[in-house]
């Protein structure tokens, strides 16, 4: 790991030994990571992965950590965080955005250019790369609605490629990136449309107000913890089971929105996993519906 650290520094890539994982995710939970790596461009992102592979170091690439739950025991390896990889370019109604760019920053940039199509993304606390991976969506929109092509890095062949929307296998909270863990999103080409900046801004404000009213934004969480079961809403099922406010240690089912599992201040990963298992069991016993985690565990 020390040699990898040295090589990364030689290439001007910021890195830090023994960093806190709780500071790298919106759940504010997790132990420590052996090496935190912060590339600043798509080129240094590829180089970071390449060096990890050359040195036989386990690695994982993440964005803002808004859909992740880190283990209490930490992550033994290199965590490559893309949030400094924030290139964005607009040409007419076409936008290219790098993987680490915040969705809300991207939505505001599109609004300022009078481009419509990303209102749904405003307020989602993730990055472009993470949103592509899980086909993030809200308020009737999702990433697959606007993605033309995605730039991907394939480490095993050390190749950068582009896949069109059809090749990305988008479906509900799913994409090619979920099927092939090796592939890394570098950025995405988006097709938007002309719109009125004032109307776009008004819709963004309305959506954000709705988030504040309906979601427990005052607590650390990873958003909706479970995927939407076919024909149901996870939050409604959980609420109807009388689980609002149910706690395990420092983790709780939100009183405001039962689809959110929240960190009330001192929750551990074990607390959250135990709570999630209890919720799944009760919902299945009551309604014979299996809840699937949307939040991903890393350990």
C-alpha positions in Angstrom: 0.0 0.0 0.0 2.9 2.4 0.8 4.3 1.8 -2.7 0.9 2.5 -4.3 0.6 5.7 -2.2 4.0 6.8 -3.5 3.1 6.1 -7.1 -0.1 8.0 -6.9 1.6 11.0 -5.4 4.2 10.9 -8.2 1.3 11.3 -10.7 -0.1 14.2 -8.8 -3.1 12.2 -7.5 -4.2 13.2 -4.0 -4.3 10.3 -1.5 -4.6 9.8 2.2 -3.9 6.8 4.5 -6.5 5.6 7.1 -9.4 8.0 6.2 -12.8 7.9 7.9 -15.5 6.3 5.8 -18.3 8.0 7.8 -17.2 11.3 6.2 -17.5 9.9 2.7 -21.2 8.8 2.8 -24.5 10.5 3.6 -25.3 7.9 6.2 -22.3 9.1 8.2 -21.5 5.5 9.2 -18.4 3.3 8.7 -15.0 2.5 9.9 -11.8 3.6 8.1 -10.4 2.9 4.7 -6.7 1.9 4.2 -6.2 4.4 1.4 -8.4 7.3 0.2 -7.7 8.4 -3.4 -9.0 11.5 -5.0 -8.4 11.8 -8.8 -9.0 15.2 -10.3 -9.7 14.2 -13.9 -11.0 11.4 -16.0 -7.4 10.6 -16.9 -6.3 10.4 -13.3 -9.3 8.4 -12.4 -8.2 5.7 -14.9 -4.6 6.0 -13.7 -5.7 5.4 -10.1 -7.5 2.2 -11.0 -4.6 1.1 -13.2 -2.1 1.6 -10.4 -4.3 -0.3 -7.9 -4.5 -3.2 -10.2 -0.7 -3.1 -10.9 0.0 -3.2 -7.2 -2.6 -5.9 -6.5 -4.6 -3.6 -4.2 -8.3 -4.1 -3.7 -10.2 -1.0 -4.8 -13.6 0.5 -5.2 -14.8 3.6 -7.1 -17.5 5.7 -5.5 -19.1 9.2 -5.9 -20.8 11.1 -3.1 -21.6 8.0 -1.1 -25.3 8.8 -1.1 -26.5 5.3 -1.8 -23.9 3.4 0.3 -23.6 1.9 3.7 -20.0 1.3 4.8 -19.0 -1.5 7.2 -18.1 -0.8 10.8 -14.9 -2.7 10.2 -14.0 -0.4 7.4 -12.6 -1.1 3.9 -9.2 -2.8 3.5 -8.0 -1.4 0.2 -8.2 1.8 -1.8 -11.4 3.8 -2.1 -11.3 6.0 -5.2 -13.6 9.0 -4.8 -14.7 10.8 -8.0 -16.1 14.0 -6.5 -13.2 16.1 -7.9 -13.8 14.9 -11.4 -16.3 17.6 -12.3 -15.8 18.6 -16.0 -19.0 19.8 -17.7 -19.5 21.2 -21.2 -22.6 22.3 -23.1 -23.1 22.5 -26.9 -26.6 23.5 -27.9 -28.9 21.1 -26.2 -26.2 18.5 -25.6 -24.3 18.3 -22.3 -21.3 16.2 -21.3 -20.8 15.7 -17.6 -18.0 13.9 -15.8 -18.8 11.1 -13.3 -18.0 13.1 -10.2 -20.2 16.1 -10.9 -23.0 16.6 -8.5 -26.5 16.0 -9.9 -27.8 19.2 -8.3 -24.9 21.2 -9.8 -25.6 19.7 -13.2 -29.3 20.5 -12.9 -28.6 24.1 -12.0 -26.1 24.5 -14.9 -28.7 23.1 -17.3 -31.3 25.5 -15.9 -29.0 28.5 -16.3 -28.5 27.5 -20.0 -32.3 27.3 -20.5 -32.1 23.5 -20.9 -34.9 21.3 -19.7 -34.8 17.6 -18.7 -32.9 17.5 -15.5 -35.5 19.0 -13.1 -36.0 15.5 -11.5 -32.3 15.3 -10.7 -32.2 18.5 -8.6 -32.0 17.5 -4.9 -30.8 14.0 -5.5 -27.6 13.9 -3.4 -25.5 11.9 -5.8 -23.1 12.3 -8.7 -23.5 11.7 -12.4 -21.6 8.4 -12.2 -23.7 7.0 -9.3 -26.9 8.2 -11.0 -25.9 6.4 -14.2 -25.1 3.2 -12.3 -28.5 3.0 -10.6 -30.5 4.9 -13.2 -31.5 7.3 -10.5 -34.8 9.0 -10.8 -37.5 11.1 -9.0 -40.6 13.0 -9.8 -41.4 11.1 -12.9 -37.9 11.4 -14.5 -34.8 9.2 -14.6 -31.3 9.3 -16.1 -32.2 7.0 -18.9 -34.6 9.7 -20.2 -31.7 12.0 -21.0 -28.6 9.8 -21.5 -27.4 9.5 -25.1 -24.0 7.8 -24.5 -21.8 6.9 -21.5 -18.0 6.9 -21.4 -16.7 3.9 -19.6 -13.3 2.6 -18.6 -12.7 -1.1 -18.7 -9.7 -1.8 -16.5 -8.9 -5.4 -17.7 -8.2 -4.1 -21.2 -7.2 -0.6 -20.1 -9.7 0.7 -22.6 -12.0 3.7 -22.7 -15.2 3.0 -24.6 -18.6 4.6 -25.3 -22.0 2.8 -24.9 -25.3 4.2 -26.2 -28.4 4.2 -24.0 -29.6 0.9 -25.4 -26.3 -0.8 -24.6 -26.5 0.5 -21.0 -29.4 -1.8 -20.3 -31.2 0.8 -18.3 -34.2 -0.3 -16.2 -35.6 0.5 -12.8 -32.6 1.4 -10.6 -30.4 -0.7 -12.8 -27.8 -0.4 -15.6 -25.0 -2.2 -17.3 -22.7 -0.9 -14.5 -24.7 -2.9 -12.0 -24.3 -6.0 -14.2 -20.5 -5.6 -14.8 -18.8 -4.3 -11.6 -15.5 -3.9 -13.4 -16.7 -1.1 -15.7 -16.3 2.5 -14.4 -18.3 5.4 -15.5 -16.1 8.4 -16.6 -19.0 10.6 -17.8 -22.1 10.9 -19.8 -23.4 12.6 -22.9 -26.9 14.0 -22.3 -29.6 15.2 -24.7 -31.8 17.9 -23.2 -34.3 20.3 -24.7 -34.9 24.0 -24.8 -37.0 25.4 -22.0 -37.8 28.5 -20.0 -35.2 29.1 -17.2 -37.8 30.7 -14.9 -40.3 27.8 -15.3 -37.5 25.2 -14.8 -36.4 27.1 -11.7 -39.9 27.2 -10.3 -40.3 23.4 -10.8 -37.0 22.8 -9.1 -38.1 24.9 -6.1 -41.4 23.0 -6.0 -39.7 19.6 -6.0 -37.2 20.7 -3.4 -40.0 21.9 -1.1 -41.7 18.6 -1.6 -38.5 16.8 -0.5 -38.2 18.9 2.6 -41.8 18.3 3.5 -41.9 14.5 2.8 -38.3 13.3 3.5 -36.3 13.3 6.7 -33.5 15.5 5.4 -32.6 16.5 8.9 -31.1 13.1 9.6 -28.2 11.2 7.9 -29.5 8.5 5.6 -29.0 7.0 2.1 -32.4 8.0 0.8 -35.0 5.3 0.1 -33.4 2.2 1.5 -35.5 -0.3 -0.4 -36.4 -0.6 -4.1 -40.0 -0.2 -5.1 -41.6 -3.6 -5.2 -43.7 -4.3 -8.3 -47.3 -3.1 -7.7 -46.4 -1.5 -4.3 -44.6 1.3 -2.6 -42.0 0.2 0.0 -42.7 3.1 2.3 -46.4 2.4 2.4 -45.9 -1.3 3.1 -43.6 -0.4 6.0 -45.9 2.2 7.4 -48.9 -0.1 7.2 -46.9 -2.7 9.2 -46.7 -0.1 12.0 -42.9 0.2 11.7 -42.6 4.0 11.6 -40.2 5.0 14.4 -39.0 1.4 15.0 -35.4 1.5 16.2 -32.4 -0.8 16.5 -29.6 1.0 18.3 -29.1 4.3 16.7 -30.9 3.4 13.5 -34.6 4.0 13.0 -37.4 3.8 10.5 -38.2 7.5 9.8 -41.4 8.9 11.3 -41.7 11.2 8.3 -41.2 8.7 5.5 -41.1 5.0 6.3 -39.0 4.2 3.2 -36.1 5.9 4.8 -33.9 4.3 7.4 -32.1 7.0 9.3 -29.1 7.5 11.5 -30.3 9.2 14.7 -26.8 10.2 15.6 -24.8 7.1 16.7 -26.0 4.3 14.4 -23.6 1.6 13.4 -23.7 -0.4 10.2 -24.7 -3.4 12.2 -27.7 -1.4 13.6 -28.9 -0.5 10.0 -28.5 -4.0 8.7 -30.4 -5.4 11.6 -33.1 -2.9 11.2 -33.4 -3.5 7.5 -33.6 -7.3 8.1 -36.4 -6.8 10.7 -38.3 -4.5 8.3 -38.0 -7.0 5.4 -39.1 -9.9 7.6 -42.2 -8.1 9.0 -43.3 -6.9 5.5 -42.9 -10.4 4.1 -44.8 -12.0 6.9 -47.6 -9.4 6.6 -47.9 -8.9 2.9 -45.8 -11.7 1.3 -43.8 -9.0 -0.5 -40.0 -9.2 -0.6 -38.2 -5.9 -0.2 -34.9 -5.6 -2.0 -32.2 -3.2 -0.8 -31.5 -0.2 -2.9 -28.7 0.9 -0.7 -25.4 -1.0 -1.3 -23.2 -2.3 1.5 -19.4 -2.0 1.2 -17.1 -3.8 3.5 
